[in-house]
Amino acid sequence: MRTKGNLARHEWIGLEARVEASADPSQAEASGRVVDETLRTVTLERRDGREVKVPKRGTRMAFALPSGERQSLDLGALEFRPWDRVKRAKGRAPR
């Protein structure tokens, strides 16, 4: 189960997310459902069906958990491949 405490090391695909802060001004306030994650990007599907790729470096993103809570993460600190992130993010405290 995804919680605020384990989100950094858990699967993000399917969660609703919103960019809170980004080094790229064109990414500010981008939001949607996470449909893909790579080493350096997270892809969000917007409500209109279009996809937007958000770079992890320099981005803070808030995720909506199934419980209704929101958790904010600094994606730059989690710049790993998804399968490596679940192992390597171990012990990182959520923000």
GROMACS elastic network, one bead per residue, 0.5 to 0.9 nm:
[ bonds ]
;  ai    aj funct       b0    kb
    1     6     6  0.85737   500
    1    10     6  0.85805   500
    1    66     6  0.88280   500
    2     5     6  0.81160   500
    2     6     6  0.62730   500
    2     7     6  0.58453   500
    2    10     6  0.65844   500
    2    11     6  0.80121   500
    2    12     6  0.89644   500
    2    65     6  0.68526   500
    2    66     6  0.75003   500
    2    67     6  0.86107   500
    3     6     6  0.54096   500
    3     7     6  0.58164   500
    3    10     6  0.88040   500
    3    65     6  0.69234   500
    3    66     6  0.84511   500
    3    67     6  0.79925   500
    3    69     6  0.84579   500
    3    71     6  0.85612   500
    4     7     6  0.56212   500
    4     8     6  0.84214   500
    4    65     6  0.78152   500
    4    69     6  0.77612   500
    4    70     6  0.76609   500
    4    71     6  0.58060   500
    4    72     6  0.87512   500
    4    94     6  0.70120   500
    4    95     6  0.89656   500
    5     8     6  0.77595   500
    5     9     6  0.89920   500
    5    71     6  0.89675   500
    5    93     6  0.73843   500
    5    94     6  0.60888   500
    6     9     6  0.55888   500
    6    10     6  0.61927   500
    6    90     6  0.86370   500
    6    93     6  0.86906   500
    6    94     6  0.76944   500
    7    11     6  0.74803   500
    7    12     6  0.77534   500
    7    63     6  0.88005   500
    7    65     6  0.87405   500
    7    71     6  0.78596   500
    7    73     6  0.85481   500
    7    94     6  0.76596   500
    8    11     6  0.83616   500
    8    12     6  0.87587   500
    8    73     6  0.73701   500
    8    75     6  0.89806   500
    8    78     6  0.74412   500
    8    85     6  0.76822   500
    8    86     6  0.72972   500
    8    89     6  0.62502   500
    8    90     6  0.79795   500
    8    92     6  0.74872   500
    8    93     6  0.83095   500
    8    94     6  0.68754   500
    9    82     6  0.88457   500
    9    85     6  0.60925   500
    9    87     6  0.68541   500
    9    88     6  0.78803   500
    9    89     6  0.55600   500
    9    90     6  0.63703   500
    9    91     6  0.89802   500
    9    92     6  0.86373   500
   10    82     6  0.88425   500
   10    85     6  0.82154   500
   10    86     6  0.58424   500
   11    14     6  0.84889   500
   11    15     6  0.87625   500
   11    82     6  0.77043   500
   11    83     6  0.89551   500
   11    86     6  0.77605   500
   12    15     6  0.57135   500
   12    16     6  0.87442   500
   12    34     6  0.65153   500
   12    35     6  0.83744   500
   12    36     6  0.83825   500
   12    37     6  0.79850   500
   12    63     6  0.83175   500
   12    82     6  0.89245   500
   13    16     6  0.87086   500
   13    33     6  0.76380   500
   13    35     6  0.53175   500
   13    36     6  0.62455   500
   13    37     6  0.75641   500
   14    33     6  0.58324   500
   14    34     6  0.52872   500
   14    35     6  0.62108   500
   14    36     6  0.88464   500
   15    32     6  0.84068   500
   15    33     6  0.55500   500
   15    34     6  0.55974   500
   15    35     6  0.83976   500
   15    63     6  0.65543   500
   15    64     6  0.62703   500
   15    65     6  0.67850   500
   15    66     6  0.78816   500
   16    31     6  0.75055   500
   16    32     6  0.55497   500
   16    34     6  0.62500   500
   16    44     6  0.84400   500
   16    62     6  0.85425   500
   16    63     6  0.58840   500
   16    64     6  0.53609   500
   16    65     6  0.77956   500
   17    30     6  0.84540   500
   17    31     6  0.55988   500
   17    32     6  0.56371   500
   17    33     6  0.60376   500
   17    34     6  0.67121   500
   17    44     6  0.76964   500
   17    61     6  0.66598   500
   17    62     6  0.55343   500
   17    64     6  0.60943   500
   18    28     6  0.88302   500
   18    29     6  0.62547   500
   18    30     6  0.57745   500
   18    32     6  0.66097   500
   18    33     6  0.87308   500
   18    44     6  0.88542   500
   18    60     6  0.87923   500
   18    61     6  0.56347   500
   18    62     6  0.53073   500
   18    63     6  0.66359   500
   18    64     6  0.85696   500
   19    22     6  0.70048   500
   19    27     6  0.71489   500
   19    28     6  0.60334   500
   19    29     6  0.50682   500
   19    30     6  0.53623   500
   19    31     6  0.62443   500
   19    54     6  0.84150   500
   19    59     6  0.70790   500
   19    60     6  0.61241   500
   19    62     6  0.63673   500
   19    63     6  0.89361   500
   20    28     6  0.68008   500
   20    29     6  0.61665   500
   20    30     6  0.83335   500
   20    59     6  0.76049   500
   20    60     6  0.55074   500
   20    61     6  0.53164   500
   20    62     6  0.64779   500
   20    72     6  0.81991   500
   21    24     6  0.86373   500
   21    25     6  0.85903   500
   21    27     6  0.82835   500
   21    28     6  0.61535   500
   21    29     6  0.76461   500
   21    58     6  0.78532   500
   21    59     6  0.56181   500
   21    60     6  0.50814   500
   21    61     6  0.70454   500
   22    25     6  0.63997   500
   22    26     6  0.84723   500
   22    27     6  0.63478   500
   22    28     6  0.59189   500
   22    29     6  0.87447   500
   22    54     6  0.88487   500
   22    55     6  0.85835   500
   22    56     6  0.89175   500
   22    57     6  0.84051   500
   22    58     6  0.55144   500
   22    60     6  0.64113   500
   22    61     6  0.85869   500
   23    26     6  0.89534   500
   23    27     6  0.81826   500
   23    28     6  0.85404   500
   23    57     6  0.79994   500
   23    58     6  0.50492   500
   23    59     6  0.64623   500
   24    27     6  0.56028   500
   24    28     6  0.71264   500
   24    55     6  0.86268   500
   24    58     6  0.78939   500
   24    59     6  0.83165   500
   25    28     6  0.53264   500
   26    29     6  0.85730   500
   26    30     6  0.83828   500
   27    30     6  0.55198   500
   27    52     6  0.85592   500
   27    53     6  0.87435   500
   27    54     6  0.67565   500
   27    55     6  0.88067   500
   27    59     6  0.88794   500
   28    31     6  0.89729   500
   30    44     6  0.81335   500
   30    46     6  0.81356   500
   30    52     6  0.78145   500
   30    54     6  0.83123   500
   31    34     6  0.89126   500
   31    44     6  0.67023   500
   31    45     6  0.78441   500
   31    46     6  0.63177   500
   31    47     6  0.85216   500
   31    52     6  0.87029   500
   32    35     6  0.89508   500
   32    43     6  0.88781   500
   32    44     6  0.51444   500
   32    45     6  0.51082   500
   32    47     6  0.64339   500
   32    51     6  0.85439   500
   32    52     6  0.87706   500
   33    43     6  0.82764   500
   33    44     6  0.52152   500
   33    45     6  0.51737   500
   33    46     6  0.67127   500
   33    47     6  0.83125   500
   34    37     6  0.77349   500
   34    42     6  0.69835   500
   34    43     6  0.58384   500
   34    45     6  0.63956   500
   35    42     6  0.78904   500
   35    43     6  0.57436   500
   35    44     6  0.57774   500
   35    45     6  0.63618   500
   35    51     6  0.86150   500
   36    41     6  0.82740   500
   36    42     6  0.58990   500
   36    44     6  0.72767   500
   36    53     6  0.89081   500
   37    40     6  0.78627   500
   37    41     6  0.58220   500
   37    43     6  0.61156   500
   37    81     6  0.77280   500
   37    82     6  0.65172   500
   38    41     6  0.51988   500
   38    42     6  0.64033   500
   38    43     6  0.84787   500
   38    79     6  0.86623   500
   38    80     6  0.76940   500
   38    81     6  0.55655   500
   38    82     6  0.64099   500
   39    42     6  0.85477   500
   39    56     6  0.82770   500
   39    78     6  0.88636   500
   39    79     6  0.58522   500
   39    82     6  0.68572   500
   39    85     6  0.89705   500
   40    54     6  0.85201   500
   40    55     6  0.57951   500
   40    56     6  0.54035   500
   40    57     6  0.70979   500
   40    76     6  0.84938   500
   40    79     6  0.58444   500
   40    80     6  0.71859   500
   40    81     6  0.77300   500
   41    53     6  0.62263   500
   41    54     6  0.54127   500
   41    56     6  0.52145   500
   41    57     6  0.82531   500
   41    75     6  0.89970   500
   41    79     6  0.82965   500
   42    52     6  0.83934   500
   42    53     6  0.57736   500
   42    54     6  0.52448   500
   42    55     6  0.64603   500
   42    56     6  0.67515   500
   43    51     6  0.65367   500
   43    52     6  0.56321   500
   43    54     6  0.60902   500
   43    55     6  0.87267   500
   44    50     6  0.84129   500
   44    51     6  0.55381   500
   44    52     6  0.53371   500
   44    53     6  0.63964   500
   44    54     6  0.75723   500
   45    48     6  0.80242   500
   45    49     6  0.59566   500
   45    50     6  0.57812   500
   45    52     6  0.65109   500
   45    53     6  0.89281   500
   46    49     6  0.53628   500
   46    50     6  0.54928   500
   46    51     6  0.59516   500
   46    52     6  0.73786   500
   47    50     6  0.74579   500
   48    51     6  0.87712   500
   54    57     6  0.89375   500
   54    59     6  0.79432   500
   55    58     6  0.74232   500
   55    59     6  0.68521   500
   55    75     6  0.83284   500
   55    76     6  0.84518   500
   56    59     6  0.54642   500
   56    60     6  0.80218   500
   56    61     6  0.89562   500
   56    74     6  0.80080   500
   56    76     6  0.50209   500
   56    77     6  0.82912   500
   56    78     6  0.75481   500
   56    79     6  0.62723   500
   57    60     6  0.87571   500
   57    74     6  0.84016   500
   57    75     6  0.62638   500
   57    77     6  0.77516   500
   57    78     6  0.86223   500
   57    79     6  0.70620   500
   58    74     6  0.77919   500
   58    75     6  0.72883   500
   58    76     6  0.56863   500
   59    73     6  0.85382   500
   59    74     6  0.61627   500
   59    75     6  0.56724   500
   59    76     6  0.63540   500
   60    72     6  0.67617   500
   60    73     6  0.56261   500
   60    75     6  0.58583   500
   60    76     6  0.78703   500
   61    71     6  0.82510   500
   61    72     6  0.55043   500
   61    73     6  0.55215   500
   61    74     6  0.66017   500
   61    75     6  0.69625   500
   62    70     6  0.63111   500
   62    71     6  0.53543   500
   62    73     6  0.63611   500
   63    69     6  0.83806   500
   63    70     6  0.54922   500
   63    71     6  0.52772   500
   63    72     6  0.62331   500
   63    73     6  0.79783   500
   64    67     6  0.81328   500
   64    68     6  0.62251   500
   64    69     6  0.59724   500
   64    71     6  0.66710   500
   64    72     6  0.89937   500
   65    68     6  0.53644   500
   65    69     6  0.53601   500
   65    70     6  0.59161   500
   65    71     6  0.73829   500
   66    69     6  0.73821   500
   67    70     6  0.87403   500
   71    94     6  0.80329   500
   71    95     6  0.76460   500
   72    94     6  0.78314   500
   72    95     6  0.62422   500
   73    76     6  0.88112   500
   73    77     6  0.84997   500
   73    78     6  0.85283   500
   73    94     6  0.67959   500
   73    95     6  0.59935   500
   74    77     6  0.58293   500
   74    78     6  0.71303   500
   74    94     6  0.89154   500
   74    95     6  0.76661   500
   75    79     6  0.63834   500
   76    79     6  0.53657   500
   77    80     6  0.85948   500
   77    89     6  0.86929   500
   78    81     6  0.87581   500
   78    85     6  0.66076   500
   78    88     6  0.86200   500
   78    89     6  0.68538   500
   79    82     6  0.87871   500
   79    85     6  0.76463   500
   80    83     6  0.79867   500
   80    84     6  0.59016   500
   80    85     6  0.51308   500
   80    86     6  0.89042   500
   80    88     6  0.79772   500
   80    89     6  0.87007   500
   81    84     6  0.51638   500
   81    85     6  0.58743   500
   81    86     6  0.88361   500
   82    86     6  0.66068   500
   83    86     6  0.57518   500
   83    87     6  0.71981   500
   84    87     6  0.53167   500
   84    88     6  0.58721   500
   84    89     6  0.81360   500
   85    88     6  0.50395   500
   85    89     6  0.53537   500
   85    90     6  0.81340   500
   86    89     6  0.58750   500
   86    90     6  0.69050   500
   87    90     6  0.57416   500
   88    91     6  0.82879   500
   88    92     6  0.87241   500
   89    92     6  0.55538   500
   89    93     6  0.88652   500
   90    93     6  0.86231   500
